Amino acid sequence: MTASYDTLNDLLHTRHSCRAFLPDQVPTPVIEQIATAAGRVPSWCNAQPWQVIITRGAQTDAFRDVLWQAATTQQPQPDLEWPARYTGVYQDRRRTCGLQLYQSLGIEKGDREASGRQMMENYKLFGAPHVAIVTSEADLGPYGAMDCGGFVSAFTLAAQALGVASVPQAAVAAFAPTVRAFFDIPENRKILCAISFGYADSSNPANTFRTERAPLSEVIDWRD
């Protein structure tokens, strides 16, 4: 049992959000292994609300082009409401993550032009050769979305176990009408997020930093 925990803990510590990918395609059997493992996560009444569109080859590039066009000419229209605000410790963590990324890229604090260019890399899928679009049944509401969050986590961990890098992206879901039209997704499916994935470009400085995690004292409220 200890060995299983150690393996999982190692995956959790080594997985990171990859922001620069090599162009190499991931073999389809490997992608199927990742998705099969992710599908084992628990869900309310075993509803398994996730459905996933996964692109390969030219389809990824075609979607990348359409997404970039939307991001540079349209206003965001997500299916789910964005967070109302980030305050307190949540804002602190968000700011720290951004600063770590920009420092790794040599972007000076306050250089909004450079940081904006880096943010727009979301809409190039960070150069990934694949993207997974995760949707949930609209009638299941926030609980369907919560269940899909478990799928996303398991997908990224299974990918890490097989040497595949990934980055979950809420930013892609900001342009839900474009995503829906491109993939012909019906209205009863809520577009939750994307997962861009492939093999990491380890030479890119965007992949050199690691985010922090809150200590248990900030997470657990023990009651005796």
N, C-alpha and C positions, 0 to 999 in steps of 0.2 A: 504493500500500500504506500509506503514511503517513496518508493521509486516512482509510482504513478504521480504522486503529488509533486515530486521534484521535477518530473518531465513537464507537467502542466505549469508549474511555477516558472520554469525556464522559458517556456513559450510566452508566458505573460510578460516576462521581463525583457525578452529579446524582440518581441513584436513592436513595431513602430509604424507610424503613418508615413508611408513612402511618398516622397514628393518629386521623384525623378526616376524614370524607368528606362530600361533597355527596350529596343523594339522587338526583341525575340518573342515569338508566340509561345504560350504555355500549351503543352499537348492536351488535347481534349480529355483523355482518360484521367489526367491529373486534375483538371477542372471538375470532372465528375466526382472524383474522390473528395474534393473540397466541399462541393455542394451536398454530397451524400452525408458527410460527417456533420455539416451545419444543420441538416434537417433532423438531427437527433435531439435538438434542444427541446425543452418542455414548452408547451403552450396551453392556454386556457381551454379546457375540455378537449385537448388534443386537436384543436381546430386547424393548426398549422396554416395560418393565414398568408404566409409569404408565398409570393410568386415572383420569379426572377427571370429577367431577360438578360442573356449574356452575349456580348458581341465578340466576333472574331474577325481577323483580317480586315478587308476593305470596309466592312460594316462599322468597325470602330472609328476608322478615319472619316467616314461619311457623317457619323453622328457627331464626332468632334467638330467638324466644320459647321454643322447646323447649330450646335450648342454655342460655339464661339460667336456666330452671327447673332444669335438671340441675346447673348450676354452683352454684346457691344451696341445693340440697337433697341433693346426692350427693357421694360421695368420688370422686376421680379414678381412672379405670381405663384407662390408655392401652394400646394394643396393643404398643407398644415400651417397653422400660424407660427411665425417666428417667435422666439422668446421675446417677452415684452421688454426685458432689459437684463443686463448683467450688473449685479451690485455686490458689494462686500467681497467675500473670499472668492466668489465665482468670477467677478471682474478681475481680481488679482491673478487668478490662475489663467484666465484668458489672455491677459496682458503679458504675463510671463512667457506663455507659449509663443505668442507672436514675437516677442523680443528675442527669444532663443533662435527662432527661425531666421529673423532678419540679421542677427549677429552672425549666424553661420554663413550667411550670404554676403556679409560685408555691407549690409544696408544700414546707414546711419539712422539713429533715432530721430524721428521727425521728418524723414525723407518720404513724404507721402506719395510722391510720384513713383519711386522705386518699390515701396511696399505695395502700392496699388498694382503695379505690373506683376509682382509675385502673386498677389491674390488672384489675378486673372488667369494664372496658370491652372486654376481649378477647371476652367472652361476649355482647356486643352487636355484635360484628364491627366496632367503632369506627364504627358507622353506615353501613357500606358497603352499596351497593345489590346487590352480587354477592359470592358466595363460591365458591371452587373447592375441592373436597375431593379430595385427592390420595391414591390408594391404590396398593399394589403387591401382586403375587402372593406369597402367603405362602411358597411353596416356594423362592422365590429368595432368601429370607433377607436378610442385611444388604447383599448386593450389589445386590439389587433396590432397596432403600431408597437406597443410594448413587447408583444411576442416576437415581432419582427426584429426588434433590437437584439434579442437573444440570438436570432439567426445571424445577424450581422457580426456579432462578437464571435460566434463559433466559426463563421466563414473565415474571418481574418486569422483566427488561431489555427484552423486546419491548414490554411494557406501557408502560414509560417512554418508549420510542421513539415510541409513538403517543399520548403525553400522558395516559396512564392511570396512576394511582397504585396502589400495592399494599402489602400487608404479609403476609409469611408468618407463620403462627401455629401453633406446636406446641401452644399452650394449648388449642385446639379439640379436638385429638386426645386430650387428657386424658380426655375423656368419650366414648371410642370406642363403648361400647354404645349410647349415645343417638344418636350420629351414624349408627351401623350400622342401628339400628331405623328412624330417620326416613327414611333414603334407601334402605332395603332392600338394604344392601350384604352380599354373601355372606361367610361366615366365611373363605373362602380369600383374601380381600383384606385386607391389613393397612392400617389407617388411619394415614397418616404425618403429615399436617398439613393445614392449610387455607391458602388465600391469599384474603384479603378484598381486593376491588379496586373501583375506581370513580374518580371525579374528586376530587382533593384539596380539602379546605376550607382554603385558604391563610390564612384569617383566624384559624384556631384555633392557639393557641400551642403545642399538642402537635406541630405540624408545623414548628416553627421551629428545632429543634436538629438537628445532624448528628453521627453517631457517628465516632469516630476509627478509624484503621487502623494496625496494627503496621508498623513500618519493616522493610525487607528483612533487616536485621541480626537481627531476632527470628524471621524466617521461614525463611531459607535458610542451610543449612550447606554452604558451598562445599568441594569436595574436589578437589585438584589432584594 
